[in-house]
Amino acid sequence: MHVDLSNVSKVYPDPPEVVTALSNISFQVNEGEFLCIVGPSGCGKSTLLRMIAGLDQPTSGEIRFKGDLVTAPHEKISMVFQSFALLPWRTVLGNVEFGLEVQGCPKDERVSTSLDLLEMVGLKGSENLFPRQLSGGMKQRVGIARALAIDPEVVLMDEAFSAIDEFTAEALRAEVAEIHAQTQKTFLLVTHNLPEAIELADRILVLSARPGKVKSIVPVEIKKPRKPTTDDFVSIHRDIFALLQSELENTIMRRRLSELKELQGLRDIEAR
């Protein structure tokens, strides 16, 4: 297995109470697979991705990449952030080649690689611009090129299309699908956009409400490119939406029960 998570939990000590973000998460990702992760807000999707990236550590359990324990950022695992996370003092080219520079890659080689990737993501001619001169879609293209520059085996994408307009997001999704098909790299995408997940994924991992647990893993066996109007697409959308809706209802019910317990506690105090 390319990426393997075994009984991964994440607990944040947040006095006066302890917050469990993720609980006993176990799943495997195959090499070359496109896995999407969906779940209710606050269920730990981004936390899970950051731990796979080695940017955060699980409280318990193990995350392995090609059998090796992930305890820090790995040169073969890269990440595309929702907030773009570009270095404002660097040009487009400078941002894309940054990872290669850190790895000690010779200047001529890293410039050549970065220029090729900028052309791949449709930014040829923009290499000397600065992030402040770019639209949101252009910034995310730079982020994608930067993630690919180090030739990773695994590309992690955290809500990568949510900070840009839908027209641009649609074009970027098509480009990412094409990059995945060309490179056969392993992609993991966290998203709140269910049609987006069905459009891109080989499988969709559905997390429960917090503490996040694996509720279901849904295969998407539809030939690409996929159209949201087909019966198969609609059927998968309906099934996953029902899973997410049940989690939302459970969350609402738990909150209402908590409020009732608090109210009863107040009544008990008043009755003393």
C-alpha positions in Angstrom: 0.0 0.0 0.0 1.2 3.5 -0.8 -0.3 5.2 2.3 -1.5 3.2 5.3 -3.3 4.6 8.4 -3.8 2.3 11.4 -6.0 3.3 14.4 -5.1 7.0 14.0 -6.5 9.3 16.7 -5.9 13.0 17.3 -6.7 14.6 20.7 -6.3 18.2 21.5 -5.9 19.1 25.2 -8.2 22.1 25.4 -8.8 22.9 29.1 -11.2 22.6 30.7 -12.1 19.7 28.4 -10.2 17.5 26.0 -11.3 17.6 22.3 -11.0 14.4 20.3 -10.8 15.4 16.6 -10.3 12.0 15.1 -10.8 8.5 16.6 -9.3 5.2 15.4 -9.0 6.0 11.7 -7.9 3.1 9.6 -7.7 3.0 5.8 -5.2 2.4 2.9 -4.5 4.3 -0.3 -3.3 2.4 -3.3 -0.5 3.7 -5.5 -1.9 5.9 -8.3 -5.3 6.2 -6.7 -7.3 9.4 -6.4 -9.0 9.3 -3.0 -11.4 12.1 -1.9 -12.3 12.7 1.7 -15.6 14.2 2.7 -17.4 14.7 6.0 -19.3 17.2 8.1 -17.7 20.5 9.1 -15.3 20.1 12.0 -14.9 16.3 11.6 -11.1 16.5 11.2 -10.6 16.2 7.5 -7.9 18.9 7.2 -6.2 17.6 10.4 -6.1 14.1 8.8 -4.4 15.5 5.7 -1.9 17.5 7.7 -0.9 14.3 9.6 -0.4 12.4 6.4 1.8 15.3 5.2 3.8 15.0 8.4 2.9 18.5 9.4 1.1 17.3 12.5 1.4 14.1 14.6 -1.3 11.7 15.6 -1.9 11.3 19.4 -2.0 7.5 18.8 -1.9 5.1 15.9 0.4 5.0 12.9 0.7 6.6 9.4 3.0 4.9 7.0 4.2 5.8 3.5 5.5 2.8 1.6 5.9 1.0 4.9 7.9 3.8 6.6 6.5 5.6 9.6 5.6 9.3 8.8 6.9 11.5 11.6 7.9 14.6 9.7 7.4 16.2 6.2 8.5 13.8 3.5 10.2 14.8 0.2 7.9 12.5 -1.7 4.6 13.9 -0.2 3.6 17.4 -1.2 0.5 19.5 -0.3 -1.7 22.1 -2.0 -3.3 24.4 0.5 -6.7 26.1 0.4 -5.2 29.5 1.3 -2.6 29.1 -1.5 0.3 29.7 1.0 2.5 31.4 -1.6 5.6 33.4 -0.5 4.7 37.0 -1.3 8.3 38.2 -1.8 9.0 35.5 -4.5 7.9 35.6 -8.1 5.7 32.9 -9.6 8.8 31.1 -10.7 10.5 31.5 -7.4 7.5 30.0 -5.6 7.4 27.0 -7.9 11.1 26.2 -7.6 11.2 26.8 -3.8 11.0 23.1 -2.9 13.7 22.1 -5.4 15.9 24.9 -4.0 15.4 23.5 -0.4 16.4 20.1 -1.7 19.6 21.5 -3.2 18.7 21.1 -6.9 21.0 23.0 -9.3 19.6 26.3 -10.4 19.4 25.5 -14.2 17.5 22.2 -13.4 15.0 23.7 -11.0 14.3 26.6 -13.4 13.8 24.3 -16.3 11.5 22.0 -14.3 9.5 24.9 -12.9 9.0 26.5 -16.3 7.7 23.2 -17.7 5.2 22.9 -14.9 4.0 26.5 -15.3 3.3 25.7 -18.9 1.5 22.5 -17.9 -0.8 24.5 -15.6 -1.4 27.3 -18.1 0.8 30.0 -16.6 3.5 30.3 -19.3 4.5 34.0 -19.5 3.6 34.7 -15.8 6.8 33.5 -14.2 8.0 37.0 -13.3 4.7 38.1 -11.6 4.3 38.3 -7.8 1.4 36.7 -5.9 -0.3 40.1 -5.4 -0.6 40.4 -9.1 -2.4 37.0 -9.5 -6.1 36.0 -9.4 -7.2 33.3 -7.0 -7.2 30.7 -9.8 -3.7 31.7 -10.9 -2.4 31.5 -7.3 -3.8 27.9 -7.0 -2.2 27.0 -10.3 1.1 28.1 -8.9 0.4 26.0 -5.8 -0.3 23.0 -7.9 2.9 23.5 -9.9 4.9 24.0 -6.7 3.5 20.7 -5.3 4.4 18.8 -8.5 7.9 20.4 -8.8 9.6 18.1 -6.3 8.2 15.1 -8.2 6.2 13.7 -5.3 4.6 10.3 -5.2 1.7 11.6 -3.2 -0.1 14.9 -3.7 -2.4 16.1 -0.9 -5.0 18.8 -1.6 -6.8 20.6 1.2 -10.0 22.2 -0.1 -7.9 23.2 -3.1 -10.8 24.6 -5.2 -13.0 26.2 -2.5 -11.3 29.7 -2.4 -11.9 30.3 -6.1 -14.9 30.9 -8.3 -16.8 27.9 -9.6 -15.9 28.6 -13.3 -12.2 28.6 -12.5 -12.6 25.7 -10.1 -14.2 23.6 -12.9 -11.3 24.3 -15.2 -8.8 23.5 -12.5 -10.5 20.2 -11.6 -10.3 19.2 -15.3 -6.6 20.0 -15.3 -5.9 18.1 -12.0 -7.8 15.1 -13.5 -5.6 15.2 -16.6 -2.4 15.6 -14.5 -3.5 12.6 -12.4 -4.1 10.5 -15.6 -0.8 11.5 -17.1 1.4 11.1 -14.0 -0.4 8.3 -12.1 0.6 9.9 -8.9 -1.4 9.3 -5.8 -3.8 12.1 -5.0 -5.8 12.7 -1.8 -8.3 15.6 -1.9 -10.2 16.9 1.1 -13.4 18.6 -0.1 -16.8 19.7 1.1 -18.1 19.7 -2.5 -19.7 16.3 -3.1 -20.0 16.5 -6.9 -16.3 17.5 -7.0 -15.4 14.4 -5.1 -17.5 12.1 -7.4 -16.0 13.8 -10.5 -12.4 13.1 -9.5 -12.3 10.2 -7.1 -11.6 6.5 -7.6 -13.0 6.1 -4.0 -14.6 8.5 -1.5 -13.8 8.2 2.2 -16.8 9.4 4.2 -16.0 10.6 7.8 -18.5 10.8 10.6 -19.2 14.0 12.7 -16.6 14.8 15.3 -14.8 12.8 16.5 -14.2 11.8 13.0 -14.4 8.1 12.2 -14.5 6.2 9.0 -18.2 5.9 8.2 -17.9 4.4 4.8 -15.6 4.1 1.8 -17.5 4.4 -1.5 -16.0 3.2 -4.8 -16.8 5.4 -7.8 -16.8 3.1 -10.8 -17.8 5.5 -13.5 -15.8 6.1 -16.7 -14.1 9.5 -16.8 -14.8 12.2 -17.7 -17.9 12.1 -15.6 -21.1 14.1 -16.1 -23.2 15.0 -13.0 -26.5 14.3 -14.9 -25.9 10.6 -15.5 -27.8 8.0 -13.5 -24.7 6.5 -11.9 -23.4 9.9 -10.8 -26.8 10.9 -9.3 -27.1 7.5 -7.5 -23.7 7.9 -5.8 -24.4 11.5 -4.9 -27.7 10.4 -3.3 -26.1 7.6 -1.3 -23.2 9.7 0.0 -25.5 12.7 0.7 -27.7 10.4 2.8 -24.6 9.3 4.8 -23.7 12.9 5.5 -27.2 13.9 6.2 -27.5 11.2 8.9 -24.3 12.6 10.5 -25.7 16.1 10.5 -28.9 14.9 12.1 -26.9 13.0 14.7 -24.9 16.1 15.5 -28.1 18.2 15.9 -29.6 15.5 18.1 -26.5 15.3 20.3 -26.5 19.1 20.7 -30.1 19.1 21.7 -29.6 16.3 24.2 -26.7 18.2 25.7 -28.8 21.3 26.0 -31.5 19.2 27.7 -28.9 17.9 30.2 -27.7 21.4 30.9 -31.3 22.6 31.4 -32.0 19.7 33.8 -28.8 20.5 35.7 -30.0 24.0 36.2 -33.4 22.8 37.4 -31.7 20.4 39.8 -29.6 23.3 41.2 -32.7 25.5 41.6 -34.6 22.7 43.4 -32.0 22.4 46.1 
